[in-house]
Amino acid sequence: MNANFEELIRDFIIEWCATRRDRKCTVNEEYLKRQAKVAEDIYSELNNANRSRLVILKAPTGSGKTEILASVFLMQWRTKDWFAGRLYWVEPMHALLRQMRDRLEIYAKLVNKSLRINEDHGEVINKTFLYTAPITLTTVDTLVYGYVAKRVQTWREHGVETGRYTLPAGLIMNSLAIFDETHLIQDEVFLGPRVLARVICSIVKAGGLVIFAIATLPKSVKEEFAKLCGDNGIREVTVNGPMRQVTVNIVNSSLIENIDTIPCNDFSIVIVNTVDRARDAYIRLRERCDKDNEGKVALIHSLMTRSDREEVYEKIRNAENLRNSGKGTGFILVGTQAVEVGIDFSFNRLYTELSPMDSLIQRIGRVGRRGVKGEATIFTELESPAPYNDETINVTHNQVNRLKTVDLSDVNAISNLLDGVYTSDLVERISSKGDELFYKSIDYLENLHLFAYPPDEETSEFLIRPSYYVDVVILDVDKLKHYDNNMNADEALTQLMSGNCVEMGNKVRILCSEDTIRMNMFKLSISELREGPLNKYQNLVSNLGNATSLGIYLLSFNIKDGLTADLINKAKEIRINFFAFERVNENKINYLLWNPPPLIAILSEVNNLPIYQHYIGLNTELIKPSQQATSKKRGRKGRKR
């Protein structure tokens, strides 16, 4: 059967438009031909490859890149000509997986109604090891740490630890891996792009098929791929999007100082560089523009649970439906870097703080979609460059002062803007600050061999970012149900299945279902570049320990009391997974401070201290330095990612 990409991509768009109920969402037949040609070229490249190829797809935001990439893999179900039976769709952030899954599920059903899609967030509670479904959505960290044998199932056999160290690598080798917008893992010392380039080229040289899809690719990153993979293993494909120009205004003052000038009756997105300022902007805009609490102002950032973020995405969809029906009266989304990609909503106006050029281009890409006129206002005055590199911010500032419009449809024009900031000299200076971590990761990769134990973490360390994460579960005090002899096991299971948790004693032990834990989780970073008081995890534990140790919990696997044992047996009968958390003893706080576990749980409120608020997120005062924090180095043994 011939590969008709025009037909498949048209089907995708029509079905997606119908799902969104967007009357303005139509097929651009002229641009469809361009999309189909690019998809066909990539498909042919992969289908004819000798099990080894890296395709770099340069496509601007709003260019229909998702449809191009999805059609390349899913076309196999129509042609019955196979080059990969499994797909890993890799995003830079966890928040993007749910949105992309909704879209890919619609597209997959058009070629095979039984084709399954799942997510792998790399969570401690569900070690799926990249083996979830034929199409698995995952993050850069989860896939890479699986590939390098840092996230595998292990057990002791004859007194020796062993495990399926090569299983994730084997799965990846026989799959297509699509890295989507993964330039967003760029960090303050350029560690992520350097290490990722080596991992991707390692996969390609071992016979893997990889698509690296990106809207903004600095010349320095492209040169790194060419050096590591070799020119023969790389194919570069470019697609320019439909004409899309955004007017740019430069304001030499602070966005927060001008927050009250943002109109309430437009469809706008406000992006700032820190969670603190995002919360401040959200509260002030909500007080002025959403007095009746109609959901006209929403907030998204990294310190919000998955459940809250998904409810915000639903508010965005509702706002878009109202606008499409002519009933919309305005909507404002406030966010941090977490909204730079993945928000499938065309805003009219962007108000943003100054950020690095690649970040700014992504932010500007949130406006002017689907024929909507776009306007971006960049506020250049910052309290500090954090979390970005100060030199990158300064160079970007000089560049944006000359901007009047940005043509988001022109890949070459966007590349020129990036290359004007990320010169080889700047990249070298930034990279030098993280060279120690980089060389440790390279040493680990060089000592990683098939069918052998991974290098000892005590002597060899691997990082994809200059930080790693602790999973934080929020235990909502309003959803805790007391479990004692007055509540039988069946009633307790009913509570667990309905999204509540059950607590025993005076909140000494709390049990929650696996789904409840997953939906009430976020990730907190631990920096490898900063010590003690600047570490968010340490600050959280220290501050909670000082205020009250009653709010910190750890996973427990050694439960002996009769009530819990009865509940466990009942749950096994109906195949319900749940986990138990034990409250941390006050004497263990100091140990916990310097020995981060892979997961902790905290109550949403303790003794009238608000720890977490729905739709606002974690109380950020708790991740700021406390007087009790010191510069003592933490232990590294047994650290997990």
Secondary structure, 3 states (H helix, E strand, C coil): CCCCHHHHHHHHHHHHHHHHCCCCCCCCHHHHHHHHHHHHHHHHHHHCCCCCEEEEEECCCCCCHHHHHHHHHHCHHHHCCCCCCCEEEEECCCHHHHHHHHHHHHHHHCCCCCCCEEEECCCCCCCCCCCCCCEEEEEHHHHHHHHCCCCCCEEEECCEEEECCCHHHHHHHCCEEEEECHHHHCCCCCHHHHHHHHHHHHHHHCCCEEEEEECCCCHHHHHHHHHHHCHHHEEEEECCCCCCEEEEEEECCCCHHHHHHCCCCCEEEEECCCHHHHHHHHHHHHHHHCCCCCCCEEEECCCCCHHHHHHHHHHHHHHHHHHHCCCCCCEEEEECHHHCCCCCCCECEEEEECCCHHHHHHHHCCECCCCCCEEEEEECCCCCCCCCCHHHHHHHHHHHCCCCEEECCCHHHHHHHHHHHCCHHHHHHHHHCCHHHHHHHHHHHHCCCCCCCCCCCCCCCCCCCCEEEEEEEEECHHHEEECCCCCCHHHHHHHHHCCCEEEECCCCEEEEEHHHHHHCEEEEEEECCCCHHHCHHHHHHHHHHHHCHHHEEEEECCCCCHHHHHHHHHHHHCCCCEEEEEECCHHHHHHHHHCCCCEEEEECEECCEECEECCCEECHHHHCCCCCCCCCCCCCCCCCC
